[in-house]
């Protein structure tokens, strides 16, 4: 296996597994509670958002937003996954620059190991959604079986963004700061703290068209919070957008990686 190996052929799965384990240990080794923070961190975040927006600002006063902490968690936890996985994947070259310059490891393996380790941490928060369903006595319906579909769309989108930003972050150091600011903006412009139904009907089609997270976040929330299937039209647009970003991101990654490695 060499650094010049194209595409995904020639992967060393043992290297991928070892790098992923290293990334996961790095996320727990400096914390007294270790893996427990994978659950505590999103729980505290949900609590803060529910207190500020549901309590003080009364975002949860609408009938469709009862059990407001669960309502927020259904969007915040998948959004947190997207943010963590895409950001960590995007910084894979900087995190592993010594390894990349000293070992003929497949460049894509390095990115994927960071993306997988961040995803494992973020996905632990999904257990909180099930716990909150029990706390608020939300009925469990067969529509929960649809949940893997919006989560798979979210995974594809986060990986595509990671592919795109990984070499660009080395070549243009300001990309990381700009992306962090963009993440905050997009979160507040997405239906995380409010329902998609709160968007005026005459603007809703445009809103869904320009914000792929509308279909994804509603696709997670509806089966859990309302016992309904996803909004398939909105989710289909999100899936198409994610597929385009994934294909374009990997294309950019393969083209720019050699130049980015030389700049490490």
Secondary structure as GFF3:
##gff-version 3
##sequence-region A 1 264
A	DSSP	alpha_helix	13	26	.	.	.	ID=ss1
A	DSSP	three_ten_helix	34	36	.	.	.	ID=ss2
A	DSSP	alpha_helix	37	49	.	.	.	ID=ss3
A	DSSP	pi_helix	50	56	.	.	.	ID=ss4
A	DSSP	three_ten_helix	59	61	.	.	.	ID=ss5
A	DSSP	three_ten_helix	63	65	.	.	.	ID=ss6
A	DSSP	alpha_helix	68	90	.	.	.	ID=ss7
A	DSSP	alpha_helix	92	95	.	.	.	ID=ss8
A	DSSP	alpha_helix	97	102	.	.	.	ID=ss9
A	DSSP	alpha_helix	107	123	.	.	.	ID=ss10
A	DSSP	alpha_helix	126	135	.	.	.	ID=ss11
A	DSSP	three_ten_helix	142	146	.	.	.	ID=ss12
A	DSSP	alpha_helix	147	171	.	.	.	ID=ss13
A	DSSP	alpha_helix	175	189	.	.	.	ID=ss14
A	DSSP	three_ten_helix	196	198	.	.	.	ID=ss15
A	DSSP	alpha_helix	201	210	.	.	.	ID=ss16
A	DSSP	alpha_helix	213	221	.	.	.	ID=ss17
A	DSSP	pi_helix	222	226	.	.	.	ID=ss18
A	DSSP	alpha_helix	232	262	.	.	.	ID=ss19
###
